[in-house]
Structure formats: structure tokens, C-alpha cells
């Protein structure tokens, strides 16, 4: 099944808090993406265009969710039965079988666009150096394993991961591996760290724990559901920042 759902996961006080956070996240996203393309040797206007486009589409796509899978199951739900007795009505607790469903969806801004961006950057890496791409893949495998072990499924909340773990691990692993395997292309580390930050969070935290979340039978399981504030998106953006700092130290 493929359905387009449009809704915002934010409301009330959370909307206000995330609006304040956006003042910092959006400029950081634009600047970091611009620097990525500059370090890869692209003209400034090209990097600016891509950074503004990706950030803008991610913001707009934050309220768009693509439903990719739906499962139905029978569940016992609490109910009430009204009984008349000698002119009085009594409500007694009862239970009944109901058909429930869980929908798995993917957020456009928080998961799909960062993934597309990662694939594009992997193609760029392939053209720059096969050794750099090999370093990215090695780092991705390592970081995905670490993120998977750190991620936990919490009933009523979803998948939780220490906020700074994926970007820190991806930036450190990617930069060091590229430094060892292909030091000539160390400037590609921030772009490589973005790839690893995004995909390790997507695969290690969300996809590899998807079955555990489905066992909790929530109404909707939304991968990247917080849009530009989701761990997938932020892991990529923060990984760029950390990788640039490490590149300056090693360079």
C-alpha cells in the first residue's frame, strides 16, 4: 500500500519549543550543506542552491508521510455493557474483540529527502575515489552496529537513541577511516559523515528495530516522523559539523 498522509506531529507547547529550535537548526543545516559541497570542489552558487533546496524541501516534507505498509490484527478492547435491573441502569465493564491496524509510514522531510541526498553524495564519492566510498561503507557498517545496540524501544514513545551518539560516531569513524585509507581526500570527510549519520540512524535505529515496535501495536509507526527535528535528519547535519572539526585537527 502507498498512501500519502499529511499531518504534523507537533502541537501546543511542543510546536512553540520546536519553532524556537528551528531558529538554530535551519541556519546550521544550510551552512553545513553549503560547506559540504564547497569542500567537494563545487562552485559556491551550486552548494548554496542545493543547501537551500534540501533544507526547504525537508521543512515542507515534514508534514508529509508516505504509508508503505499496513497490518491488521484482532485485539481485545475494554468496553461497557449497560444492564437494566429493577428500573435501574448499571454500566458493567466488559471486553470485546475489535479489528485494529498499524500503519508504517516514512516521513518525506525527515527520512526520504536525507536518504536521497545521501545516495547522491555516495555517487559523488564514487567519482572522487573508490577508496573513499569503500571507507564510507566500512564506517556505515560499524556505525550502524553501534547505533543499533544503543537504540532502545520504549513503549508509548518509540525508538530512543542517545542524541549525540550517531553523529559523533559517524563523524569520528568516517574521518579516521578516510584519513587512513585515502588522506588525500580528507576534505570529503564531512560529506561522508553526513551519509553515514543519516543511513546509520535510519538502518540501525529505525529499520532494524521495526519489528519490535510493531509488536507494541501502535496505530502508526512513522520513520523520520519529526521531520527536520528527527534523529535521522539531525544526525546527518551534526555529523558534518563534527567531521569538519576533526578534519581541521587532522589536516
N, C-alpha and C positions, 0 to 999 in steps of 0.2 A: 504494500500500500504506500502511496505517496500523496500526502495531503499537506497543504500549506496552512499553518496556523499562525495567526497574528495576535500576539498579546505581550504585555510587559510583565516581567516577574517582580517589578518594583512598584511600590505603592506606599503612601503615607510617609512616615518618618524615614523609611529606607530610601525613598525617592529623593528626599532632601539631602540625606547623607551622601548618596552616590552622585548627586548633582555637584556637591562640593568637591568630591573626589575627582570628578571629571575635569575640573579646572587644572588638575595636576597630570592626570593620566593622558588626556588628549594631546597637550603640547609635547609631553615626553614621547608619546607614540610617534608623532610626526617627526620630531627632531631625530630620534633614534633610527627610524626608517630612512630618512634622508642621508644620515651618516653611513648607513649600510651600503647604499648604492654609490656614495662618493668613494668609500674605501674599495669598492669593487671596480672603480675606474669609470663609472658612468658620469655623463655631464650633470651639472648641478640642477638644470631645469628638469631633467628626466627623473632624478631622485625626488625632487620636490613634488612633481606631478604624481608619481607613484605613491609617495607617502600620504599626500592629501587624499588621493583616491581611495587607498586602502583604509585609512582611518575613517573617512566619511562613509564608505560602504559598510564598514563594521558597525558604526553607530546606527545607521539606518537599519541594518540587518539584525540588530539586537532584539527587535520585537518580532522577527520573522523566524518561524520554526518549521522545519520540514519533517513531517511524521513519516518514518520509514518502516515501522513495524508495529503491529498491534496483536496483543494476545488476550483471549477471553478465558475466564475461569469461573467456576461456581464457588461462592463463599457464603458462609453463614453470617447473616447480619442481624443485629439486635432490632427488635420491633416491639409493638404493644398490641394486645388484644383487649377489646372493650367487652365486658360481660355485664348483662343486666341481671340483677338479683333483688327481688322484692322491691322493685321500684328504684333501686339504686344502681348506678353505673360504676363499675370498677375497671381500672386500667391495669392489666397484668403484663409483666414483661414476658416477651416471647422471642423466638428466633425463627428466621426463615431463610431459605436458600434464595440467593439472588445472583444474577449474571453480572460479574464485574469485568472491567477491561483495563489493561495497562497499555499505554502508547509510548513508544520510544521515538523521540524526535531529536533532530540536530539543529542547533541554532546557527543561523546564517552568519551573523556577525561574530559570534564567539567561537565557532568551530570551523565552518565551511571556508570562510574567507582566509583565516590564518593558514588553513591546510593548503589551499590553492597557492597562497603566497609562498609557502614552504616548498611546494613542488616546483614552482618557477625558479626559486633560488637554488634548488638542487640541480636543475637543468643548467643554470649559470655556473655552478660548481663543476659540473661535468665538463663544460667548455673551458674552464680555467685550468683545472688539473684533476686527473683521475685520482691522484693520491689524496687530494683534498676531499673529494667525495667519499673515498674509502675511509678517511678519518671521520667524516660526518657519520657514516653508517656505524662505525665502531663505537663512537660516542653515543649514538642513538640507542644502540643495544644496551650499553652499560647504564645510561641514564634511565632508560625505560624500566630496567630491572630494579634500580634503586627507588624510583618513584612508585612502582608497583608495590614494593614491600612497605613503603612508608604510608601509602594511601589506605584509609580505613573507611568502611561503610558504616554510617551511623544512622539508625532508624529515625525517621522524621526529618532528617537533614539531608542525607545523601552521602556522596563521597567527599571525604575531607583529606586534605594533604597539607603539610606544613607549607605556608605561603611562599617562603623564600627558597625552599629546597629545590624544586625543579629548575628555576633559572640559575641558581648558584651552581648546582651540579652540572647542568648542561654547559654553562659558560666555562667552568673550570676544566671539565673533561675535554670539551671540544678544543679549547685554546691550547691546552697542553699537548693533546694528540697531534694537532696540526703543527705545533712548534717542533715536535719530534719527527714527524713524518715528512713535512714539507714546509720548513721555516721560511722559505722564500715567499710563500703566500700567507703569511701570518695575518695580513690585513683582511683576509677572508674570514677570520675567526668570528667577528660579530654576526655576520650573515649566517655562518654555520651554526652558531649558538642559537640564533632565532629558530632555525629549522628544528634543532634538537629540543629546544624548550617547548615548542608547540607540539611536536609529534610525540615526545615522551609523555607529556601530560595527557594528550588525547588517548594514546595507546595504553600507557602504564596505569593511569588512574581511572579513566572512564571506561574504555573498551574492555580491558582485562578484568574489571570488577562489575561489568554489566550484569552478569548472571546473578551475582549476589544481591544487587539492587533489585532485580526483577523478582527475587524470592520474597521481598518485602511487600510486593504487590501494590506499589504506588499507582495513582491514577495516570501520572505522566512522568517519564524519565527523560529529562532534557539535557543532552550533551552540549556543553558550552552555553547553557541556558542563561547565564548572566551577561551574555554579550561581551562588550569591551571590558567588563569588570570580572569576567570569568577567568579561572586559573589558566586555561589554555591560551587565551589572548595575552594576559599579563605575563605569563611565563616567557613568551617569545620576546615581548618588549623589554622586560627586565634583563633577560639573558643578553640582549645586545649591549646594554649598559655595563653589565659585569664583564663581558668579554672585551669591551673596549678598554676598560680599566686594566685588565690583565695583559692585553696587547701592549699597552703603553709601558707596563712594568717589564715585560719580556723583551720588548723591542728596544 
